[in-house]
Amino acid sequence: MRSEAAMYGLFMDIANEDDRILAVYMNGSRTNENAPKDIFQDYDIVFVVPETKAFIEDKDWIKKFGTVLYMQYPDEHPDYPNDKENIYGWLMQFDDGNRVDLHVESVAHAKDHIRDDKLCRILLDKENILPEIPEATDEDYRVRRPSEAQFRACINEFWWCSNNLAKGLWREEMPYVQDMANFVVRKQLEKMLSWKVGVKTDFNVSVGKSAKYMYRWIDGKEYQDYLNTYFAGGIDAAWEAVFLMCELFDSTTEYVAERLNYTYDIGEGKAALAFLKHVRCLPKDADGVY
């Protein structure tokens, strides 16, 4: 596997040898001093160029980066918008294990948008075309203190959508249950746990995408309980995981409410939990919910 130094050298060599490439900058985890370093970190590289068309039409220039195992062209997806004249990307997995997310970007677009992501570091600027930017920081990704309205909305979304878990499990519609649990209900639990981390750290850290770094700031049992809320295809196991999700959400919400001096209507949660327990015991031939 090519080393980090070798990869940076490669990017600089390609840029310096091509007069069309006027500047190079990088963003992503490799510019974040708080992100753990490992062999799977990709390189998010942007080449700033006068125009993107020539790079898009040249099918061979990507070979300069190495042997590609497989790749993706996100700007060619028929269902997503693109702005090929200003920015175009190749996501490449190489045969030595390295991954590079490469973009070419017009000068005007780079000048207008380089400050959009504070996790950004300029590696090369041949003609000083880019504006000065501050040192890379993850501050835009840190947990933000919720307003009381946001706090209450999270609570309401969690408990209200638990209703959907109840009916989905009673119907044994596991694909629906999985979607509702993972993309709706769990996201509220993830948010509440992230706010707990924020409270404990004075809202000065990032828990990462999908709260993947949350384990750093909550205790081991709590984190294991969170992992145990994930379930497979069994109905009984899913019910147990849902109840654990409710228990963890309730205790975390109490913690956050107390520290932020917000009001937590525990009656809402008790009513939702009672409904879940009732539906779990509801016979399949029932002619009414109650």
Secondary structure as GFF3:
##gff-version 3
##sequence-region A 1 290
A	DSSP	alpha_helix	4	17	.	.	.	ID=ss1
A	DSSP	beta_strand	23	27	.	.	.	ID=ss2
A	DSSP	three_ten_helix	29	31	.	.	.	ID=ss3
A	DSSP	beta_strand	43	49	.	.	.	ID=ss4
A	DSSP	alpha_helix	53	57	.	.	.	ID=ss5
A	DSSP	three_ten_helix	61	65	.	.	.	ID=ss6
A	DSSP	beta_strand	68	72	.	.	.	ID=ss7
A	DSSP	three_ten_helix	74	76	.	.	.	ID=ss8
A	DSSP	beta_strand	87	94	.	.	.	ID=ss9
A	DSSP	beta_strand	99	106	.	.	.	ID=ss10
A	DSSP	alpha_helix	107	113	.	.	.	ID=ss11
A	DSSP	beta_strand	120	125	.	.	.	ID=ss12
A	DSSP	three_ten_helix	139	141	.	.	.	ID=ss13
A	DSSP	alpha_helix	148	171	.	.	.	ID=ss14
A	DSSP	alpha_helix	174	180	.	.	.	ID=ss15
A	DSSP	pi_helix	181	185	.	.	.	ID=ss16
A	DSSP	alpha_helix	186	200	.	.	.	ID=ss17
A	DSSP	three_ten_helix	209	211	.	.	.	ID=ss18
A	DSSP	three_ten_helix	214	216	.	.	.	ID=ss19
A	DSSP	alpha_helix	220	228	.	.	.	ID=ss20
A	DSSP	alpha_helix	235	260	.	.	.	ID=ss21
A	DSSP	alpha_helix	266	280	.	.	.	ID=ss22
###
